Amino acid sequence: MIRKLWFILLVALPLYLNAQLKNNNLLTPPMGWNSWTNYGGRISEKAVLANAETMAAKYKSFGYTYVVLDGGWHARPGSQNTGKVDQYGQITNKVKFPNGIPYLSEHVHKLGLKFGIHIMRGVSRIGYRNNVPVNGTSCRIRDVADSTSICPWSNDNYGINMSKPGAQDYYDSFIGQLVSWGVDFIKIDDITEHPDEILAVRKAIIKTGKEVVLSLSPGDNSMVGKLQAFNVADMVRVTPDIWDNQKGIDQAFTSWKRWSVVSDCKFWIDMDMIPFGHICLSNPDPNYLQADRKREGGEREKERMSLLTTDQKYTFITLRALSASPLMMGGDLPTSDEFSFEILTNKEMLACNQNGVTGKLVYNKDSTEIWKTQSKSKPDEGWIGIFNRTNHNQSIILSSYDFDIKQPFSLYNIWQQKELGTITSNSKLTFMINPNGVVFCRYK
């Protein structure tokens, strides 16, 4: 009897709770646009609407669905809205969004798209200072907030002590407000190191009765040890912020290696936004088209077209396709370049990504890596990426064994749009790969 009780407490109950908390139908990696890479804290109602309208016109038919308003949409300390909080202790903003967030959501929905929003974990410090009520309870914010639980890179909020009466009520109320605004996607920041608050947010979403995507951030400290809490989310950041430089690509490879071997992930590994096209409009430069193409980009630099080379872009998006990472475009959709549009809407790339299988590393030698993603519907078919992880040209001769495929198979080069021929254990193929480049193939 005691053994049975221990089994229920340690094994069966956590599995049951996890199943109840998941309660969503996100069967493929989300695709959409996110405001941070191009607008940062200078995002506006006009910019969101312009990107939503371009997405509906050009990207929706390819499966891009989510328009996500990232951080900076609410007023920051020191702005003219400082001190103005709603009944949930959250800072309001009628300057950037004069018509309110529900207006944005309604407009996005009319375009046949879904609307997402960024929030920080916990309650604003202004709400704490004003000690606002926890809606629907006799508690106040100071009763549930933990003023020692702070974000290392933002002084906006305090965390919530989930052991306190009223703590879950706070999240129920706040998340309920967002969903009542028409929010379909919640990106919550500073939460990957706080499993109890992750579970609280998912519980709050379930109580709304709506299907809402839960995205966790940031990715610097997303550790496998928190997997049980992560598994109630739909996507979890596993990288630092990624920008238009080789460092970001290398960081994505490192995270892919770490998470591709975790067999029981129930969320999509999120490798941050795609810094293609016109970015960093938050730091305007009237001469942005003349940016030095020989340098690498970063977060704090001026407005520019993405400084990734053509080969880096091919590598970047191939990596996202093979890893089944969510595809969230970071560039400004109305003013980004046609090449970015072409590779973001490539049908083979999208088929690989939406196949929803995280690729595995099958070959790693002399700075050449081969990653393979098997088709869910056709086990003898799938996609392969042969990556040159060096700054110089690579020539490599490969047989079927190098791809961990026993039977003969044919290869189609997706980016060059040509057949490469059949490969077996005896007949080998030679691949020429550009610096930091990739050969992305469909095999069957």
C-alpha positions in Angstrom: 0.0 0.0 0.0 2.8 2.4 0.9 4.7 1.6 -2.4 1.5 2.2 -4.3 1.0 5.6 -2.6 4.6 6.6 -3.3 4.1 5.6 -7.0 1.0 7.9 -7.2 2.8 10.8 -5.6 6.1 10.6 -7.4 5.2 9.3 -10.8 1.5 9.1 -11.7 0.4 12.5 -10.2 3.1 14.6 -11.9 2.3 12.9 -15.3 -1.4 13.5 -14.8 -0.9 17.2 -13.8 1.4 17.7 -16.8 -1.2 16.3 -19.1 -3.9 18.5 -17.7 -1.6 21.6 -17.8 -0.6 21.1 -21.4 -4.1 21.1 -22.9 -3.2 22.7 -26.3 -3.2 21.7 -29.9 0.0 23.3 -31.2 1.1 20.5 -33.5 3.6 22.4 -35.6 6.1 25.2 -34.8 4.5 28.6 -34.8 5.2 31.0 -37.7 4.9 34.8 -37.7 6.4 38.1 -37.0 7.8 39.7 -33.9 8.4 43.4 -33.3 11.6 43.3 -31.2 14.4 43.0 -33.8 13.2 45.9 -35.8 11.4 48.3 -33.3 12.4 47.3 -29.8 10.9 49.7 -27.2 10.0 52.2 -30.0 7.2 50.0 -31.3 3.9 51.8 -32.2 0.4 51.0 -33.1 1.1 52.2 -36.7 4.1 49.8 -37.1 2.2 46.8 -35.8 -0.7 47.4 -38.2 1.6 47.9 -41.1 3.4 44.6 -40.5 0.2 42.8 -39.9 -1.2 44.0 -43.2 1.9 43.0 -45.1 1.9 39.6 -43.4 -1.8 39.1 -44.5 -1.0 40.1 -48.1 2.3 38.3 -48.6 3.0 35.7 -45.9 -0.3 34.3 -44.7 -0.8 31.9 -47.6 2.5 30.3 -46.6 1.4 29.6 -43.1 2.7 32.7 -41.2 0.0 33.4 -38.6 1.2 35.2 -35.5 1.7 39.0 -35.1 3.6 39.3 -31.8 4.0 42.7 -30.0 7.2 42.2 -28.0 8.7 44.1 -25.1 8.5 47.9 -24.9 4.8 48.2 -25.7 4.0 49.3 -22.2 5.4 52.5 -20.7 8.9 52.3 -19.1 9.9 53.9 -15.8 10.7 57.6 -16.6 8.1 57.9 -19.4 5.1 60.2 -19.2 2.9 57.2 -18.2 5.0 56.4 -15.1 2.8 55.8 -12.1 -0.3 54.9 -14.1 -1.2 51.3 -13.6 -4.4 49.3 -14.2 -6.3 47.2 -11.6 -3.7 44.4 -12.1 -0.7 46.5 -11.3 0.4 46.6 -14.9 1.7 49.8 -16.4 -0.6 51.2 -19.1 0.3 53.0 -22.3 -2.1 55.3 -24.2 0.8 57.1 -25.9 2.1 54.4 -28.2 -1.3 52.6 -28.4 -4.0 55.3 -28.2 -6.7 52.9 -29.3 -5.7 50.2 -26.8 -4.5 46.7 -27.2 -8.0 45.2 -27.9 -8.1 47.5 -31.0 -4.9 46.0 -32.3 -6.0 42.5 -31.6 -9.3 43.1 -33.4 -7.6 44.5 -36.5 -5.1 41.5 -36.6 -8.0 39.1 -36.4 -9.9 40.8 -39.2 -6.9 40.1 -41.4 -7.2 36.4 -40.6 -4.2 36.4 -38.3 -3.5 35.8 -34.6 -2.3 38.3 -32.1 0.5 37.9 -29.5 1.9 40.0 -26.8 5.0 40.1 -24.5 4.7 40.4 -20.7 7.2 40.3 -17.9 6.9 37.8 -15.0 5.2 39.1 -11.9 3.8 42.5 -11.1 5.2 46.0 -11.9 7.1 47.7 -9.2 4.8 50.7 -9.5 1.9 48.3 -8.8 3.8 47.1 -5.8 4.5 50.6 -4.6 0.8 51.5 -5.0 -0.2 48.1 -3.4 -3.1 47.6 -5.8 -5.6 44.9 -5.0 -5.4 41.4 -6.4 -8.6 41.4 -8.5 -11.4 39.2 -7.1 -9.7 38.7 -3.7 -9.1 40.5 -0.4 -5.4 40.3 -1.0 -3.1 43.1 -2.2 -0.1 42.9 -4.4 2.4 43.2 -1.5 0.7 40.0 -0.1 1.8 37.9 -3.1 4.8 39.7 -4.6 8.4 38.7 -3.7 10.5 41.9 -3.8 13.7 39.8 -3.7 12.7 38.0 -6.9 14.0 40.4 -9.5 15.0 40.3 -13.2 18.8 40.8 -13.6 18.3 42.9 -16.8 15.1 44.8 -16.1 13.9 46.9 -13.1 10.2 46.8 -14.2 8.8 44.0 -12.1 8.9 41.8 -9.0 8.2 38.1 -9.1 5.3 36.3 -7.4 5.6 34.0 -4.4 3.3 31.2 -5.5 3.0 29.8 -1.9 1.1 32.8 -0.8 -2.8 33.0 -0.8 -3.9 35.1 -3.8 -0.8 34.3 -5.9 -2.6 32.1 -8.4 -5.6 34.5 -8.4 -3.2 37.3 -9.5 -2.1 35.3 -12.6 -5.7 34.1 -13.3 -6.8 37.8 -13.3 -3.9 39.2 -15.3 -3.9 36.4 -17.9 -7.7 36.5 -18.1 -7.4 40.2 -18.9 -5.0 39.5 -21.8 -7.2 36.8 -23.2 -10.2 39.1 -23.0 -8.3 41.5 -25.2 -8.1 38.8 -27.9 -4.6 37.7 -27.2 -3.8 34.3 -28.9 -0.1 34.1 -27.9 1.6 35.1 -24.7 5.4 35.5 -24.6 6.4 35.8 -20.9 9.9 37.0 -20.1 12.2 36.4 -17.1 10.4 33.1 -16.3 12.6 30.2 -17.5 14.3 30.0 -14.1 11.0 30.0 -12.2 9.1 26.7 -12.7 6.3 27.5 -10.2 5.3 30.7 -12.0 5.4 28.8 -15.4 2.9 26.3 -14.0 0.8 29.2 -12.6 0.6 30.9 -16.0 -0.4 27.7 -17.8 -3.1 27.1 -15.2 -4.4 30.6 -15.7 -4.5 30.1 -19.5 -6.5 26.9 -19.1 -9.0 28.6 -16.9 -9.8 31.0 -19.7 -11.0 28.1 -21.8 -9.2 29.5 -24.9 -6.3 28.1 -26.9 -3.4 30.4 -26.2 0.2 29.7 -27.2 2.6 30.0 -24.2 6.1 31.1 -25.1 8.8 31.2 -22.4 11.9 33.5 -22.4 14.8 34.2 -22.1 17.0 31.4 -23.3 20.3 32.0 -21.6 19.5 29.7 -18.7 16.9 27.3 -20.1 18.2 24.1 -18.5 17.0 20.5 -19.0 16.5 20.2 -15.2 13.4 22.3 -15.6 11.9 20.2 -18.3 8.7 19.2 -16.4 7.7 22.9 -16.1 8.9 23.7 -19.7 6.7 20.9 -21.0 3.5 22.8 -20.2 4.7 25.5 -22.6 4.4 25.5 -26.4 7.8 27.0 -27.1 10.9 27.8 -24.9 13.8 30.0 -25.8 17.0 28.0 -25.7 19.4 30.7 -27.0 20.5 34.2 -26.0 19.2 37.0 -28.2 20.2 36.2 -31.8 21.3 39.0 -34.2 22.8 39.3 -37.7 26.2 37.9 -36.9 28.1 34.6 -36.9 28.1 34.5 -33.2 24.3 34.1 -33.1 24.5 31.3 -35.7 27.1 29.5 -33.6 25.0 29.9 -30.4 22.0 28.4 -32.2 24.1 25.3 -33.2 25.3 24.9 -29.6 21.7 25.0 -28.3 20.5 22.7 -31.0 23.1 20.1 -30.0 22.1 20.4 -26.3 18.4 20.1 -26.8 18.2 17.6 -29.8 19.3 14.8 -27.5 16.5 15.4 -25.0 14.0 12.8 -26.0 10.9 13.9 -24.0 10.7 17.6 -25.0 7.0 18.5 -25.5 7.7 22.0 -26.6 9.3 23.6 -29.7 12.9 24.7 -29.1 12.8 28.4 -29.8 16.1 29.9 -31.2 14.8 33.5 -31.2 13.8 35.8 -34.0 15.1 35.7 -37.6 17.2 38.9 -38.2 16.6 39.1 -41.9 15.6 42.2 -43.9 15.2 45.7 -42.5 16.1 45.7 -38.8 16.8 48.0 -35.9 14.4 50.8 -37.0 14.4 51.6 -33.2 17.8 53.3 -33.9 17.1 55.3 -37.1 19.8 56.0 -39.7 18.7 57.8 -42.9 21.7 56.2 -44.7 20.9 52.6 -43.5 21.2 51.2 -47.1 24.9 52.2 -47.1 25.8 50.2 -44.0 29.2 48.6 -44.0 28.6 45.1 -45.4 31.9 43.8 -44.2 31.1 44.1 -40.5 28.7 42.1 -38.3 25.5 43.3 -36.8 24.3 43.5 -33.2 21.5 44.6 -31.0 22.7 48.1 -30.2 23.7 49.1 -33.7 21.9 51.5 -36.1 19.1 50.8 -38.5 20.3 48.6 -41.4 19.5 45.8 -43.7 20.6 42.5 -42.2 24.4 42.1 -42.3 24.3 38.3 -42.7 25.8 37.1 -46.0 23.8 35.0 -48.4 25.5 31.8 -47.2 24.9 32.8 -43.6 21.2 33.3 -44.3 21.0 29.9 -46.0 22.7 28.3 -43.0 20.5 30.3 -40.5 17.2 29.3 -42.1 18.2 25.7 -42.9 19.1 25.3 -39.2 15.7 26.6 -38.2 14.0 24.3 -40.7 15.8 21.1 -39.6 15.5 21.9 -35.9 11.7 22.6 -36.1 12.3 25.9 -34.4 9.5 28.5 -34.6 9.9 30.8 -37.5 9.4 34.4 -36.3 10.6 37.0 -38.8 12.3 39.9 -37.1 12.7 42.3 -40.0 10.2 45.0 -40.9 7.9 43.2 -43.4 6.8 46.2 -45.5 10.4 47.3 -46.2 12.5 44.1 -46.2 14.2 42.7 -49.2 12.8 40.2 -51.7 15.5 37.6 -51.1 14.5 37.3 -47.4 10.9 36.8 -48.5 12.0 34.1 -51.0 13.9 32.0 -48.5 11.3 32.5 -45.7 8.6 31.2 -48.0 10.5 28.4 -49.7 8.1 25.5 -49.8 10.7 22.8 -49.1 12.1 24.8 -46.2 8.6 25.2 -44.7 7.7 21.5 -45.3 10.8 20.6 -43.3 10.1 23.0 -40.5 6.4 22.2 -40.3 7.2 18.5 -40.3 7.7 19.1 -36.6 10.7 16.8 -36.0 13.9 18.1 -34.3 16.8 17.0 -36.5 19.7 14.9 -35.1 23.4 15.3 -35.6 24.6 12.2 -37.6 28.1 13.3 -38.8 30.7 15.7 -37.1 34.2 15.6 -38.6 36.7 18.2 -39.6 34.3 21.1 -38.9 31.6 19.6 -41.2 28.3 18.7 -39.6 25.5 16.7 -41.1 22.0 17.1 -39.5 19.1 14.9 -40.6 15.4 15.3 -40.1 13.2 12.3 -40.9 9.7 12.8 -42.4 6.9 11.9 -40.0 4.7 10.5 -42.8 7.3 8.8 -44.9 10.1 7.2 -42.8 12.4 6.6 -45.8 12.4 10.3 -46.7 13.4 13.5 -45.1 15.8 16.4 -45.2 19.6 16.8 -44.7 21.8 19.8 -44.0 25.6 19.5 -44.7 27.1 22.5 -42.8 30.5 23.9 -43.3 31.4 25.3 -39.8 34.6 27.1 -41.0 35.5 30.4 -42.6 36.9 28.7 -45.7 35.7 26.5 -48.6 35.2 22.8 -47.8 35.2 19.9 -50.1 33.9 16.6 -48.7 33.3 13.2 -50.2 30.4 11.3 -48.5 28.7 7.9 -48.7 25.3 6.8 -47.5 26.9 5.6 -44.2 27.9 9.2 -43.4 24.1 10.1 -43.5 23.1 7.2 -41.3 20.9 5.9 -44.1 21.3 2.2 -45.1 19.4 2.0 -48.4 20.3 4.0 -51.6 18.7 7.4 -51.8 18.6 10.4 -54.1 19.3 14.0 -53.1 17.7 17.2 -54.3 19.6 20.4 -53.5 16.9 22.8 -52.2 18.7 26.1 -52.5 20.2 25.4 -55.9 17.1 23.6 -57.1 18.8 20.7 -58.8 19.1 16.9 -58.5 22.4 15.7 -57.1 22.0 12.0 -58.0 21.8 8.7 -56.0 24.1 7.9 -53.2 24.9 4.4 -51.8 27.5 2.7 -49.6 29.7 2.2 -52.6 29.0 5.3 -54.8 30.0 8.5 -53.1 29.2 12.2 -53.9 31.5 15.2 -53.5 30.1 18.3 -52.0 31.6 21.8 -52.3 30.5 24.1 -49.5 31.1 27.8 -49.1 32.5 29.3 -45.9 29.8 29.1 -43.1 27.5 27.7 -45.8 25.3 24.7 -46.2 24.0 22.2 -48.7 20.3 21.7 -47.8 18.8 18.6 -49.5 15.6 16.6 -49.6 16.4 12.8 -49.6 14.2 10.0 -50.7 
